[in-house]
Amino acid sequence: MQDQCNSFDVCNASMCPLSKNIENCIWYPDETICVNQKYNKLDWIKNQRKYSKRSVEGYYTLDMLKHNCIITSGTKGLNSDELKSEEKKQFKKWFKNHPIKKELAEEEKQQRAKNCKKARTSKLKAENTL
């Protein structure tokens, strides 16, 4: 790995994109995230950054990090204190509780943009009348 990554000496990421066993790795939100700029655009690394800001409990697998769901401050990973035999149940439950984000239709995106613009304009008018 060292000869393939220019950030090897400064990066302590437990989930390295160059790792051969990355599918078997787990990651906790307080652990280091890959610092190599080449991999910043990977969805699962972006999600690691989101989880590190919002989640403090549990661990995440690569499949969980790749899952396109809404990440909130209440999002928790799998419980490491539970028995290994219960991990599959936890995993299924986690995916059930974190459905894939729905894509908005172009019309809906435009309507939301209009509503935001209208709200900003109203707020500015209200501030100017004070």
N, C-alpha and C positions, 0 to 999 in steps of 0.2 A: 504494500500500500504506500509506503513512504516514497517510492520512486514515481508513483502516479499522482500524488497530491502535493501541490506546492504549499499547502497549509498544514501539513502533517506535524511539524514541530510546534505549532501554536494551538492546535485544535485537540480537545479532549472529548469530542463528541462520542457518546456511547453508540449512536446510530450513524455510522459513516456510510455515505452513498456508495463508496467503493468496496465496502465489506462484502465478502462472499456469503456470509451467514446473516445478512441483514433481515431476512424473513423470520429468523429466530430471536432477534433482538427485542428487548423491551426498553422503553424510555419513560423516565419520570420527569414531570414538568420543571423540576429544579435542576435538571442536568443540562450540560452544555449542548448547544445546537451547532451543527456544522458551520464553520466560518468561511468556507471556500466560496467565493463569489460565483464561481462556475455553476454551483448547485442551488443558489438562492431561489431560483424560479421553480424548483420542484414543489408541487402542491403539498406534499407531506412535510417538507421543511417549513413552508409558509404556515401550515397548520401547527407545527411544533411551536412556532413563535406565538401563535394565538393562544394555544393551550398554556404556554409558560406564563402568559399574562393573566389568564382567567381561571386556571385550574390548579388546585394544590393537592388534590387527593388522587391516589391510584397511579397505575402505570398504563402505558399505551403500547400497542403493537403496531407494526408497519401497516397492517390492514386497517386498523382504527385511524391512523394518521392520514391514510389515503382516502378515507371515507368523506364524502362531500356533504357534511351536515352543518347545522347551525351550532356554533361554539359560543357558549355563554359562560358567565361566572359560576353557574351551577353545574356545569359539565364536569363529570368525574370519570376517571379511568377505572380500570379493574382493581379490585381489592387484593393486595398482595398477601394479606393475612388469611385469606380463605384457602382451603385445601386445594392442591393442584387438581384434584379430581373434579372440583367445582368450577374450574376455569372455563370449560366449554359452555356451561350454563350461564356464567357471567358474560361471556363473549356474546352469546345469542341475545341475552337480555339487553346488553349495551347497544347492539345494532338495532334491535326492535325499538328501543327508546330514543334512538337518534336517526330518524329517517333522512333520506337524501333530500337536500334542498330542492325546492321546485323552481324551475326556470320561469322567469316572467316573460309574458308575451310582449312584443315590441310596443303594442298599444298601451299596455299597463305601465311599462317603463316610462313612456312619454307622459302619461297621465300623472305618475308620481313626480316626475321632474317638474311638471306644471304646478302641481300642488306645493312643492318645495319652494319654487320661485315665488309663488303667490304668498306663502307664509313669510318668506324673507322680506318681501316688499311691504307687507302689512306691519311687520316688526319695525322696519326702518321708519315707516310713517308714524307709528306710535311713539318711537323715540324722538323724532323730530318735533312732535307736538308738545313735548314736555318742557 
